[in-house]
């Protein structure tokens, strides 16, 4: 409901992240205590895209300020930690 109270403009909706794709995947594999080699699943961004720096960072400062803190997204790693924890719970 707070979205409709925002002044007009373009806003980023999504979790903040300061890591690149490869670093994010490595952290997730660690959370799952996976025995899989990360290198067998994903390739480091520097190897895969040597001419282009990959950046999946997102800044939600604008929406946080415009909504007076009512719209706040967590960061990618926190979200992945919650998801990994939920997946490990017995059903």
SULURRA-V888765 format. One record per residue. N is the residue number from 1. RES is the residue in three letters. PSI is psi in degrees with one decimal (none if undefined). Layout:
# SULURRA-V888765
N;RES;PSI, N;RES;PSI
This chain:
# SULURRA-V888765
1;UNK;-28.4, 2;UNK;-24.3, 3;UNK;-40.1, 4;UNK;-11.0, 5;UNK;-7.8, 6;UNK;146.2, 7;UNK;156.2, 8;UNK;148.1, 9;UNK;-177.8, 10;UNK;128.1, 11;UNK;145.9, 12;UNK;124.7, 13;UNK;116.0, 14;UNK;166.6, 15;UNK;142.1, 16;UNK;152.9, 17;UNK;129.3, 18;UNK;0.6, 19;UNK;156.2, 20;UNK;177.4, 21;UNK;-46.3, 22;UNK;-47.1, 23;UNK;-39.4, 24;UNK;-45.4, 25;UNK;-42.5, 26;UNK;-44.6, 27;UNK;-40.6, 28;UNK;-42.6, 29;UNK;-39.5, 30;UNK;-42.3, 31;UNK;-35.6, 32;UNK;-2.5, 33;UNK;41.0, 34;UNK;138.4, 35;UNK;-5.9, 36;UNK;142.9, 37;UNK;127.2, 38;UNK;-36.6, 39;UNK;-24.0, 40;UNK;-14.0, 41;UNK;-40.6, 42;UNK;156.8, 43;UNK;142.4, 44;UNK;139.9, 45;UNK;-36.2, 46;UNK;-31.4, 47;UNK;-40.4, 48;UNK;-37.0, 49;UNK;65.1, 50;UNK;-28.3, 51;UNK;-12.7, 52;UNK;117.7, 53;UNK;128.6, 54;UNK;131.5, 55;UNK;112.8, 56;UNK;20.1, 57;UNK;147.6, 58;UNK;141.1, 59;UNK;119.8, 60;UNK;17.4, 61;UNK;-42.7, 62;UNK;-47.4, 63;UNK;-34.3, 64;UNK;-45.3, 65;UNK;-44.3, 66;UNK;-28.9, 67;UNK;8.0, 68;UNK;39.5, 69;UNK;1.5, 70;UNK;-28.4, 71;UNK;110.4, 72;UNK;126.9, 73;UNK;144.3, 74;UNK;-170.9, 75;UNK;165.0, 76;UNK;-45.8, 77;UNK;-42.0, 78;UNK;-42.1, 79;UNK;-42.0, 80;UNK;-36.6, 81;UNK;-43.5, 82;UNK;-43.8, 83;UNK;-45.9, 84;UNK;-41.1, 85;UNK;-44.1, 86;UNK;-36.7, 87;UNK;-25.6, 88;UNK;-5.6, 89;UNK;138.7, 90;UNK;146.6, 91;UNK;none
